[in-house]
């Protein structure tokens, strides 16, 4: 029987009692109607090299259907020796015979640890890499699955927001006006200066370039038509949405992502609150309300910039500019641009919130998702603007 004090003996030098390591041996003899494999000596990491050849030959030999492996005469044994014995027992057992390990109980800590290590699942070895020509197809497939996941997550946010809005309208949940007003202040009021300044400059640039090109045809007055239609239908709302995607969309992703990193989102779920209703809904409502207003301010600022430019560059006075503008545009032209704003706001809010919810536990993950939020929002805003342009052309407007 193995002495527990002899397990895991030191791999170098003599034993704790000053004994030299006895060379291990493996012999076979017939007994009890079968074959008994008798192990003796010290089965240590530094000694089992002398018996490995014998063990390999024993594995390949035909020993019959009843085999016993007796380790009762083994002096000292460590993990390497126990592994060699256990692998011998398993190899013989895989041939279909009956194998019995004698001289050690089932609860022996050393053999139990070796068995658990052998039975632990190992990761599959990496297979052959994909062929070069399959890499583009693989990228397309992964991209389609990623798009599917993005759509599902976005629809989940939209559905949860609509459900929360219904509960607030019916009085089942309290409307948090303070949260919505606070977000409107941060996303709308504080964004007015930069939106107005950028639109003023872009309106002036469009007017200057238009007048420069139309001067060759003696048609400088038509620059008013150009600026009015382009600013009100396309540029005003598009530039505003892009600015809000970069300014407020990134802020939404960073705020929700930071809360996700600190497990505050999980804490909301634990106390029975819906994170979508608490975090996403106020921001989504605020964006939907302020983006059309900001787009209108951008339109006014852009036309003002064009008016100043045409007055100083080609001498069109403000009164003539306004008179020509009234003849070239109507109310429908204004609303053709403003009607895009709520759709763009919803897209920016959904993308920013979904990217924030996907943030992991590292600062690197937060940076990656903030970047992804801005890029995806701007891309989708431009796509929506293109869809509206196609729709307007199809109805002849």
N, C-alpha and C positions, 0 to 999 in steps of 0.2 A: 504494500500500500504506500502511495506517495505521501511523504511527510510534508505538510504545508509549509514548514520552515525551510524546506529545500527548494520551493518554487521560486522562480525568478532569481536564481543565484547570480552573483556578479559575473560579468562576461570575461573579466580578465583576472589573472592571479589565481591563487588557491582559494578554496572555499572559506566560509567564515570560521570553520573549525580547523583550518590549516591543512585539510586533505587535498591531495592532488586529484585532478579530475580523472576518473576512470574512463577508459575508452568505451564508447557505446558499442553494443553488439546486437545482432538480430539473428535468431536461430528458429528453425521450424521443426516441429515434431508432431507425430500423429498421436492423438489422445481424444477420448470421449467421442469417438466416431467421426472425428474431423481433424483439422489441422490447427495447432496452437502455435502462434508466433510469439516467441519469448523474447522480450526486450530486457536488457540489463545495461549496467554502466551509467554514466552521467551523460544525459542528452542535453547538451548545452550548445550555444551558438558557436563556440570555439572548438567543439569536438565532433559535431554531427557530420562534418565534411568527410570523415573516414567511413561513415556508414551510408551515405547517400546512394552510392552505387548499389549496395545491397538492397536498399529500400526500393530503388527503381526496378531492379530485377524481380523483387517480390510482387510489385504491382502488376508486372506483365505475366507472371507465372499463373498457371491454372492450379489453384489450391483446393478446388472442390466447392461444395455448396455450404459447408459449415466451417467457419473460420473464427478463431478467437485470438485477439491481440492482448497479450498479458504484459502489463507494465508494472507488475508488482515488484520486480527486482530492480527497477530503475532507481538509481540513487538520487541524483539531482536532475532537475529539468527546468528549462526556461521557456520563454515564448516561442523561440525558434524550434526547439525540440518538440514542444506540444503541437505546433503547426505541422511538423513533419509527420508525427504520429497520427494526427487527425486527418491529414490528407491521405495517408496510407489506408486508414479505415474507410474513408469515403470512396476511394478508388476501387477497393475490393468490393464494397457494397454496390457500386454501380454496375458490376458484372453480373449481378443477380443473386449472389450468394448471401447467406446469413452471417453477419459480422457482429461480434460481441467484444466490447472493450472491457477488459478486466483490470482489477487492481486500482481503479479510480472511480469514485462515486460521481453521480450525475451532477451534483452541485459543486464539484471542484471548480474554484474560481478561475484558475488558469485555463483549463480546458473549456469552460463555459464562455470565457471572453474570446478564445480562439474560434469557437463555433459561431458566435455572433458575428465576428469579423468576416468569416468565410461566407456566411449566409447573407451578409449585407449586400444589397443590390449595388452593382457597379454601373456607372454611366456607360452608355454605348460608345464604343470608339468612333471617332469622327470618320464618316464614310468619305468616299471620293467626292471631291468638290464638283459643283455644277460646271457643265461645259460653257465655254465663253459665249456661244451664241444663245444660250438660254438665259443669260443674265438680264438682258432687256425685258424678256417675257416675265421673268421673276419680279422685276421691279414694277412692271405694269400690274401684275397680279396683286402684289403687296399694296400698291397704291389704290387699287379698287377696293380692297378690303378696308384700308384706312378711311377711304371716302365713305364707305358704308357705316363704319363705326362713328364717324363724325356726324353723319346724317341722323343716326339713331340717337346719339347724345343730344344733338340740337333739338330734335323732335321731343325728346324727354323734357328738356328745359321749357320748350314752348307749351307742352301739355301741362306741366306742373304750374307754369305761370298762369295759364288760362283757368285752370282749376282753382288756383289761389284767388284769382280775380273774381271768379264766380262766388266763392265763399265770402269774400269781402263785400260784394254787392248785396248778397242775401243776408248779411249781418251775422254770419256764422263765425267770422274772424274779424278782429278789429283792424281797421285801415290805419296804417302807420304813416300819416301825412307828414310827420316831422322828418322821417327818413327820406321820403320822396322829395320834399322841399330842399333838404340838405343836399341831395344828389343833384337836383336841378341847379342849385347855386354853384356847386363845384364843376359840373359839366357844362352849364350854360352861361351863367352870369360871368364867371371868371374867364370864360373862353372868348367873350365878346371882343376884347381889345385885339388879340392876335388874329381872330377871324376877320375883323373889320380892316385891320392894317393890310393883311395879305390880299384880301379881295380888292381893296383900293389900288394896291400896286399892280395886281394882275389886270384890273380894268384899264388902268392907264397904259400898260404895256400893249394890250390888245388894240387899244385906240391908236397908239403911236404906230404900231406895225401896220394896222389896217390903213391908216391915212397915208403912210409912206408908199404902200403898194397901189392904192387907189388914185394917188396924185398923178400917176402916169396917164390915167384915163380922164382926168378932170372931174372925178366923182368923189371928192373928199367928203361931201355931205352924207354919202351912203355909209360912212363909217359909223354913224349913229345907229343905223339899222343893224349893222354887223354887231356892234357891242350890245345893243339891247336884246336881240334875239339870242346871241351866244351866251351872254351873261345870265339871262333869266331862265333859259331852257336847260343849259348844260353846266357852264363853268361854276356858277354860284353854288348850286347844291353839291356838285361833285367835289369841289375844293373843300367845302365845309365838311362833307362826310369823310374825306381823306384826313383832314386835320383832326376831326373828332376820333377817328379810328386810331391815329397815332397818339393823341393826347389822352382821351378818356378811355378808349379801349384798352390801352396798355395799363392804365391805372386800375381798371376793373380787374384785369388778369392778375396784376401784382397784389392787389388787396385780397382777393379770394384765394390766390395761391399762397400768400403768407399765412392766412388763416388755416389753410389746408396743411401747411407744414407744421404749424403749432397745434394741430389736431383740434382746433376750435370748431371746425365744421362737424367733426365726429361728436364733439360735445353738444352741439345743437341737436343732433339726432338723438343722443342719449336722453336729453331732457324733454324730448317729444316735439321739437320744432322742426319744420321742414326747411332745410338749408336753402332750397330754391326760393321759397316764399320770403325768407328773412334776408337773404343776401342778393339774389338775382332780381326778384320782382321789383323792388324800388328802383334799382338802377335801370332796368328795362323800361319802366314807365317814364322815368326822368329823361332818358335818351329820346324816347318817342315824342315827348312833349317839346324838348328844347331844340332838337335838330331842325325842324321846320322854321322855328323862330330865328335860329342862327343863320339858316339859309336865306331867309328874308333880309336879315341884316347884311349878309354878304352881297346880296343883289344890290341893295341900296349903296353900299360902299363901293362896289365895282362900277356902278353907273356914275357915282360921284367922281371916282378916279378917272374914268373916261371923259367926263365933262371938263375936268380941270385940264387934262392933256389936250383935248381938242381945242380948248380956249387958248392955251398957250402955244400950241404947236401949229395949228392951221387957222386959228382966228375965228372959230365958231363960238359965238357968245352963248352963255347958259340959256337965255330965253329961246334962241333958235334951236339949241340942242334939245331942250324939253319939248318944243313944238314938234320937231321931227320925230322924237321918240314916241310921242303920243300917236303919231300917224302910223308908225311901224309896228307897234305892239298893241295888244289888248289884254284884258284880264285873263283870258285863256292861256296866253303865253306865260304869264306869271305862274299860274297854277300848274302848267305843264311841268315846270321845274319843281315846285314845292311839293307836288303830290308824290314825288320820289322819296322825299326825306323820311317819312315814317318807315318805309320799307328798308331803307338803308340803316336807319337807327336800330330796327329790330335785328337786322343781320349783325351789326357791330356788337350789340349787346349779347346776342346768343353766342357768337364766336368767342368773345372775350370771356364770358362766364364759363363756357365749356373748357377753354384752355386753362382757366384758373382752377377748375375742378380736377384737372388731370395732373396738376403739379405734384411731384413726389416730395421726398424729404430733404432734398439738397438745394443749395443756392443755384447750382448749375441748372437743375431742372426748372427752377423758377425763371431764370434768364431765357432758357430755350423756349418755354411756353409763352413768355411775354413777346418774344420775337415772332413766334408762330402766330400769335394773336393779331399782331399788327399787319403782318404780311397777308394772312388769310382775309382779314377784314378789308384791306384795301383792294385786294384782288376781287372779292365778291362784290364790293361796292361798284367797281368798274364794270363787272359783268351785269349787274342789275341796271346800271345806266345804259349799257348796250341793249339790253332786253327792252327797256322802255323806248329807246330810239327806234328799234325795229317795230315795236307795237305802234308808235306814232306814225311811222311811215306806212304801215299796213292799213291804217284807218284814214290815211290821206291828210294827216295834220302835221 
